[in-house]
């Protein structure tokens, strides 16, 4: 899958700006933290859903990087869907040891 050049660039800009505010999560009232998490999940969940968790033949560097960023941010923001998918990936690895 190849994305338009400006789409990953815009996503990287959003990623950078959202990361700058992550430390502020710890200094805010609970309702502000929840609102910031909800915003972040709403931002990254559609990207994760569209790109998926697995690399596809023909993915360019930007697509691979955007997938990594979107998944990692979704997990950091405690997205339940991302956590469930991560669990589905890791459960077989943990049970085989």
MMTF fields as JSON, N, C-alpha, C and O atoms, coordinates in Angstrom:
{
  "mmtfVersion": "1.0.0",
  "mmtfProducer": "UNKNOWN",
  "numBonds": 387,
  "numAtoms": 388,
  "numGroups": 97,
  "numChains": 1,
  "numModels": 1,
  "chainsPerModel": [1],
  "groupsPerChain": [97],
  "chainIdList": ["A"],
  "bondAtomList": [4, 2, 8, 6, 12, 10, 16, 14, 20, 18, 24, 22, 28, 26, 32, 30, 36, 34, 40, 38, 44, 42, 48, 46, 52, 50, 56, 54, 60, 58, 64, 62, 68, 66, 72, 70, 76, 74, 80, 78, 84, 82, 88, 86, 92, 90, 96, 94, 100, 98, 104, 102, 108, 106, 112, 110, 116, 114, 120, 118, 124, 122, 128, 126, 132, 130, 136, 134, 140, 138, 144, 142, 148, 146, 152, 150, 156, 154, 160, 158, 164, 162, 168, 166, 172, 170, 176, 174, 180, 178, 184, 182, 188, 186, 192, 190, 196, 194, 200, 198, 204, 202, 208, 206, 212, 210, 216, 214, 220, 218, 224, 222, 228, 226, 232, 230, 236, 234, 240, 238, 244, 242, 248, 246, 252, 250, 256, 254, 260, 258, 264, 262, 268, 266, 272, 270, 276, 274, 280, 278, 284, 282, 288, 286, 292, 290, 296, 294, 300, 298, 304, 302, 308, 306, 312, 310, 316, 314, 320, 318, 324, 322, 328, 326, 332, 330, 336, 334, 340, 338, 344, 342, 348, 346, 352, 350, 356, 354, 360, 358, 364, 362, 368, 366, 372, 370, 376, 374, 380, 378, 384, 382],
  "bondOrderList": [1, 1, 1, 1, 1, 1, 1, 1, 1, 1, 1, 1, 1, 1, 1, 1, 1, 1, 1, 1, 1, 1, 1, 1, 1, 1, 1, 1, 1, 1, 1, 1, 1, 1, 1, 1, 1, 1, 1, 1, 1, 1, 1, 1, 1, 1, 1, 1, 1, 1, 1, 1, 1, 1, 1, 1, 1, 1, 1, 1, 1, 1, 1, 1, 1, 1, 1, 1, 1, 1, 1, 1, 1, 1, 1, 1, 1, 1, 1, 1, 1, 1, 1, 1, 1, 1, 1, 1, 1, 1, 1, 1, 1, 1, 1, 1],
  "groupList": [{"groupName": "UNK", "atomNameList": ["N", "CA", "C", "O"], "elementList": ["N", "C", "C", "O"], "formalChargeList": [0, 0, 0, 0], "bondAtomList": [1, 0, 2, 1, 3, 2], "bondOrderList": [1, 1, 2], "singleLetterCode": "X", "chemCompType": "L-PEPTIDE LINKING"}],
  "groupTypeList": [0, 0, 0, 0, 0, 0, 0, 0, 0, 0, 0, 0, 0, 0, 0, 0, 0, 0, 0, 0, 0, 0, 0, 0, 0, 0, 0, 0, 0, 0, 0, 0, 0, 0, 0, 0, 0, 0, 0, 0, 0, 0, 0, 0, 0, 0, 0, 0, 0, 0, 0, 0, 0, 0, 0, 0, 0, 0, 0, 0, 0, 0, 0, 0, 0, 0, 0, 0, 0, 0, 0, 0, 0, 0, 0, 0, 0, 0, 0, 0, 0, 0, 0, 0, 0, 0, 0, 0, 0, 0, 0, 0, 0, 0, 0, 0, 0],
  "groupIdList": [1, 2, 3, 4, 5, 6, 7, 8, 9, 10, 11, 12, 13, 14, 15, 16, 17, 18, 19, 20, 21, 22, 23, 24, 25, 26, 27, 28, 29, 30, 31, 32, 33, 34, 35, 36, 37, 38, 39, 40, 41, 42, 43, 44, 45, 46, 47, 48, 49, 50, 51, 52, 53, 54, 55, 56, 57, 58, 59, 60, 61, 62, 63, 64, 65, 66, 67, 68, 69, 70, 71, 72, 73, 74, 75, 76, 77, 78, 79, 80, 81, 82, 83, 84, 85, 86, 87, 88, 89, 90, 91, 92, 93, 94, 95, 96, 97],
  "secStructList": [7, 7, 7, 7, 2, 2, 2, 2, 2, 2, 2, 2, 2, 2, 2, 2, 2, 2, 2, 2, 2, 2, 4, 4, 4, 4, 4, 1, 7, 2, 2, 2, 2, 2, 2, 2, 2, 2, 2, 2, 2, 2, 2, 2, 2, 2, 2, 2, 2, 2, 2, 7, 1, 1, 7, 7, 6, 6, 7, 7, 2, 2, 2, 2, 2, 2, 2, 2, 2, 2, 2, 2, 2, 2, 2, 2, 6, 6, 7, 2, 2, 2, 2, 2, 2, 2, 2, 2, 2, 2, 2, 2, 2, 2, 2, 6, 7],
  "xCoordList": [0.844, 0.0, 0.883, 1.82, 0.61, 1.37, 0.446, -0.638, 0.874, 0.092, 0.552, 1.676, -0.324, 0.067, 1.149, 1.138, 2.066, 3.208, 2.768, 3.329, 1.752, 1.376, 0.604, 0.547, 0.014, -0.739, 0.174, -0.11, 1.253, 2.15, 2.793, 3.006, 3.101, 3.725, 2.799, 3.241, 1.524, 0.558, 0.443, 0.337, 0.462, 0.368, 1.603, 1.486, 2.775, 3.991, 3.914, 4.335, 3.375, 3.236, 2.275, 2.546, 1.167, 0.232, 0.891, 0.73, 1.632, 2.329, 3.29, 3.315, 4.059, 5.032, 4.333, 4.734, 3.293, 2.604, 1.872, 1.867, 1.258, 0.573, 1.581, 1.301, 2.737, 3.764, 4.25, 4.614, 4.259, 4.709, 3.799, 4.241, 2.537, 1.579, 1.402, 0.745, 1.963, 1.81, 2.274, 1.58, 3.404, 3.794, 2.758, 2.66, 1.992, 0.976, -0.168, -0.931, -0.302, -1.355, -1.279, -2.307, -0.071, 0.115, -0.183, -0.306, -0.298, -0.514, -1.953, -2.274, -2.819, -4.176, -5.2, -4.93, -6.374, -7.453, -7.838, -7.608, -8.421, -8.764, -9.622, -9.406, -10.577, -11.45, -10.682, -11.024, -9.647, -8.822, -7.968, -7.826, -7.408, -6.613, -7.473, -7.046, -8.671, -9.569, -9.908, -9.955, -10.145, -10.462, -9.28, -9.467, -8.064, -6.874, -6.671, -6.298, -6.916, -6.809, -7.85, -7.544, -9.063, -10.127, -9.776, -9.993, -9.236, -8.815, -7.723, -7.789, -6.723, -5.624, -6.075, -5.643, -6.937, -7.456, -8.243, -8.1, -9.068, -9.836, -8.931, -9.288, -7.776, -6.826, -6.108, -5.965, -5.657, -4.809, -5.564, -5.101, -6.698, -7.425, -7.774, -7.605, -8.252, -8.548, -7.303, -7.379, -6.169, -4.927, -4.538, -4.184, -4.608, -4.284, -5.246, -4.834, -6.523, -7.516, -7.246, -7.348, -6.901, -6.659, -5.364, -5.323, -4.3, -3.006, -2.85, -2.081, -3.574, -3.443, -2.163, -1.364, -1.995, -0.833, 0.294, 1.431, 0.004, 0.999, 1.45, 0.659, 2.739, 3.288, 2.686, 2.351, 2.56, 2.024, 3.083, 3.886, 3.09, 4.025, 3.784, 2.642, 4.83, 4.721, 4.621, 4.584, 4.575, 4.558, 5.849, 6.941, 5.716, 6.915, 7.356, 6.662, 8.5, 9.064, 8.109, 7.938, 7.491, 6.595, 5.393, 4.957, 4.866, 3.73, 4.132, 3.397, 5.29, 5.794, 5.987, 5.581, 6.592, 6.846, 5.542, 5.397, 4.601, 3.314, 2.578, 1.963, 2.635, 2.006, 2.62, 1.901, 3.944, 4.625, 4.211, 3.918, 4.188, 3.821, 2.372, 2.077, 1.479, 0.059, -0.218, -0.985, 0.388, 0.19, 0.791, 0.148, 1.999, 2.628, 1.874, 1.737, 1.387, 0.617, -0.729, -1.187, -1.367, -2.647, -2.475, -3.31, -1.402, -1.131, -0.798, -1.261, -0.01, 0.339, -0.892, -0.961, -1.847, -3.079, -4.139, -5.274, -3.749, -4.599, -5.88, -6.959, -5.748, -6.873, -7.23, -6.384, -8.464, -8.835, -8.707, -8.308, -9.039, -8.926, -7.473, -7.16, -6.585, -5.158, -4.605, -3.807, -5.028, -4.568, -5.037, -4.284, -6.265, -6.783, -6.004, -5.675, -5.713, -4.95, -3.527, -2.996, -2.914, -1.568, -1.594, -0.677, -2.629, -2.776, -2.899, -2.33, -3.64, -3.797, -2.465, -2.223, -1.609, -0.294, 0.659, 1.455, 0.58, 1.576, 1.192, 2.072, -0.101, -0.531, 0.121, 0.635, 0.119, 0.772, 2.264, 2.814, 2.913, 4.344, 4.594, 5.535, 3.749, 3.923, 3.57, 4.177, 2.603, 2.184, 3.16, 3.137, 4.007, 4.938, 6.246, 7.107, 6.398, 7.645, 7.527, 8.492],
  "yCoordList": [-1.173, 0.0, 1.227, 1.31, 2.167, 3.404, 4.553, 4.689, 5.371, 6.524, 7.754, 7.806, 8.742, 10.014, 10.63, 10.477, 11.316, 11.874, 12.759, 12.684, 13.604, 14.564, 13.915, 14.492, 12.746, 12.111, 11.683, 12.036, 10.942, 10.626, 11.867, 11.929, 12.846, 14.059, 14.759, 15.208, 14.847, 15.45, 14.619, 15.171, 13.305, 12.44, 12.572, 12.562, 12.695, 12.893, 14.219, 14.3, 15.256, 16.548, 16.431, 16.969, 15.74, 15.521, 14.714, 15.019, 13.684, 12.843, 13.692, 13.592, 14.507, 15.341, 16.278, 16.394, 16.937, 17.9, 17.225, 17.758, 16.078, 15.376, 14.872, 14.916, 14.398, 13.918, 15.03, 14.773, 16.246, 17.372, 17.588, 18.097, 17.204, 17.422, 16.208, 16.312, 15.078, 13.869, 14.068, 13.608, 14.724, 14.927, 15.711, 15.541, 16.562, 17.351, 16.483, 16.921, 15.254, 14.354, 14.19, 14.123, 14.125, 13.832, 15.03, 14.881, 16.208, 17.425, 17.905, 18.962, 17.161, 17.613, 16.823, 15.708, 17.422, 16.669, 15.453, 15.422, 14.468, 13.207, 13.415, 12.737, 14.323, 14.527, 15.095, 14.807, 15.898, 16.431, 15.306, 15.206, 14.471, 13.336, 12.421, 12.006, 12.111, 11.241, 11.88, 11.189, 13.193, 13.881, 13.837, 13.639, 14.018, 13.942, 12.524, 12.346, 11.521, 10.133, 9.836, 9.205, 10.288, 10.066, 10.723, 10.14, 11.933, 12.627, 11.846, 11.645, 11.407, 10.662, 9.353, 9.0, 8.634, 7.372, 7.642, 6.916, 8.684, 9.032, 9.414, 9.211, 9.96, 10.354, 9.139, 9.035, 8.223, 7.121, 5.852, 5.108, 5.582, 4.334, 4.159, 3.057, 5.189, 5.0, 4.687, 3.959, 5.237, 4.959, 3.499, 2.803, 3.039, 1.635, 0.714, -0.298, 1.064, 0.226, 0.134, -0.944, 1.26, 1.265, 0.548, -0.187, 0.759, 0.17, -1.255, -2.039, -1.594, -2.917, -3.039, -2.107, -4.206, -4.46, -5.158, -5.175, -5.721, -6.491, -5.739, -5.083, -5.85, -5.253, -5.937, -7.121, -5.172, -5.703, -5.559, -4.626, -6.462, -6.296, -4.948, -4.575, -4.249, -2.961, -1.768, -0.631, -1.997, -0.871, -0.077, -0.645, 1.228, 2.059, 2.41, 2.101, 3.049, 3.371, 4.217, 3.967, 5.209, 6.09, 5.334, 5.608, 4.401, 3.616, 2.743, 2.648, 2.11, 1.275, 2.127, 1.731, 3.268, 4.157, 4.678, 4.724, 5.069, 5.559, 4.466, 4.743, 3.226, 2.107, 1.958, 1.825, 1.979, 1.855, 2.964, 2.703, 4.189, 5.316, 5.231, 5.454, 4.914, 4.866, 3.758, 3.964, 2.6, 1.5, 1.854, 1.651, 2.373, 2.687, 3.774, 3.695, 4.778, 5.84, 5.308, 5.674, 4.457, 3.868, 3.085, 3.169, 2.33, 1.573, 2.504, 2.28, 3.534, 4.477, 5.224, 5.584, 5.451, 6.144, 5.185, 5.581, 3.923, 2.897, 2.648, 2.501, 2.603, 2.263, 0.801, -0.067, 0.493, -0.896, -1.816, -2.972, -1.32, -2.152, -2.484, -3.614, -1.515, -1.757, -2.722, -3.6, -2.563, -3.471, -4.905, -5.856, -5.056, -6.396, -7.02, -8.206, -6.231, -6.745, -7.107, -8.131, -6.281, -6.591, -7.877, -8.692, -8.066, -9.307, -10.516, -11.57, -10.369, -11.475, -11.843, -13.008, -10.855, -11.123, -11.757, -12.627, -11.324, -11.786, -13.057, -13.787, -13.343, -14.544, -15.817, -16.604, -16.048, -17.263, -17.316, -18.389, -16.168, -16.135, -16.486, -17.212, -15.967, -16.227, -17.654, -18.222, -18.236, -19.588, -20.648, -21.792, -20.276, -21.241, -21.335, -22.153, -20.497, -20.528, -21.37, -21.497],
  "zCoordList": [0.0, 0.0, 0.0, 0.794, -0.859, -0.918, -0.56, -1.127, 0.374, 0.793, 0.037, -0.462, -0.043, -0.627, 0.248, 1.469, -0.381, 0.35, 1.51, 2.603, 1.267, 2.3, 3.449, 4.535, 3.254, 4.326, 5.482, 6.627, 5.231, 6.343, 6.943, 8.154, 6.12, 6.62, 7.617, 8.674, 7.276, 8.196, 9.459, 10.554, 9.326, 10.492, 11.376, 12.601, 10.778, 11.567, 12.326, 13.48, 11.679, 12.347, 13.529, 14.603, 13.341, 14.447, 15.55, 16.732, 15.165, 16.139, 16.97, 18.196, 16.311, 17.015, 17.996, 19.154, 17.524, 18.381, 19.529, 20.639, 19.303, 20.383, 21.411, 22.609, 20.978, 21.913, 22.827, 23.975, 22.341, 23.163, 24.367, 25.397, 24.243, 25.325, 26.23, 27.265, 25.872, 26.68, 28.117, 29.024, 28.384, 29.784, 30.588, 31.803, 29.925, 30.621, 31.132, 31.993, 30.617, 31.081, 32.592, 33.266, 33.12, 34.537, 35.428, 36.644, 34.841, 35.615, 35.539, 36.082, 34.886, 34.631, 35.454, 35.902, 35.643, 36.287, 35.438, 34.229, 36.091, 35.421, 34.173, 33.168, 34.212, 33.052, 31.854, 30.707, 32.116, 31.028, 30.437, 29.218, 31.292, 30.827, 29.953, 28.876, 30.414, 29.631, 28.29, 27.273, 28.276, 27.018, 26.059, 24.859, 26.572, 25.723, 25.188, 24.028, 26.024, 25.57, 24.495, 23.484, 24.714, 23.726, 22.403, 21.341, 22.46, 21.244, 20.528, 19.315, 21.275, 20.674, 20.054, 18.957, 20.748, 20.204, 18.917, 17.933, 18.93, 17.728, 16.568, 15.408, 16.871, 15.836, 15.24, 14.022, 16.101, 15.631, 15.257, 14.393, 15.867, 15.593, 14.114, 13.593, 13.415, 11.991, 11.157, 10.168, 11.558, 10.826, 11.033, 10.082, 12.29, 12.587, 11.852, 11.285, 11.861, 11.195, 9.7, 9.114, 9.081, 7.637, 7.265, 6.278, 8.052, 7.71, 8.234, 7.678, 9.302, 9.898, 10.705, 10.795, 11.281, 12.131, 11.381, 11.853, 10.249, 9.499, 8.264, 7.587, 7.984, 6.769, 5.549, 5.575, 4.504, 3.245, 2.159, 2.194, 1.21, 0.095, -0.584, -0.851, -0.85, -1.522, -0.595, -1.065, 0.724, 1.655, 1.509, 1.51, 1.384, 1.335, 2.762, 3.731, 2.87, 4.175, 5.01, 6.204, 4.392, 5.13, 5.696, 6.815, 4.94, 5.403, 6.585, 7.568, 6.491, 7.587, 8.835, 9.927, 8.682, 9.823, 10.422, 11.644, 9.578, 10.061, 10.832, 11.862, 10.344, 11.053, 12.44, 13.43, 12.512, 13.804, 14.765, 15.931, 14.279, 15.125, 15.588, 16.762, 14.677, 15.026, 16.042, 16.983, 15.865, 16.808, 18.166, 19.197, 18.178, 19.462, 20.21, 21.43, 19.511, 20.167, 20.641, 21.724, 19.857, 20.281, 21.569, 22.469, 21.66, 22.883, 24.048, 25.167, 23.801, 24.859, 25.373, 26.548, 24.497, 24.883, 25.434, 25.695, 25.605, 26.207, 25.414, 25.989, 24.094, 23.226, 23.459, 23.245, 23.893, 24.176, 22.965, 23.107, 21.786, 20.579, 20.282, 19.907, 20.446, 20.21, 21.245, 20.916, 22.5, 23.556, 23.285, 23.498, 22.822, 22.504, 21.354, 21.394, 20.339, 19.193, 19.61, 19.179, 20.437, 20.927, 21.737, 21.636, 22.533, 23.301, 22.393, 22.676, 21.303, 20.356, 19.711, 19.397, 19.517, 18.94, 19.947, 19.592, 21.195, 22.172, 22.912, 23.368, 23.044, 23.756, 23.225, 24.019, 21.924, 21.421, 21.726, 21.972, 21.71, 22.02, 23.488, 23.811, 24.361, 25.784, 26.163, 27.072, 25.484, 25.825, 25.295, 25.75, 24.348, 23.779, 24.561, 24.237, 25.593, 26.36, 27.6, 28.354]
}
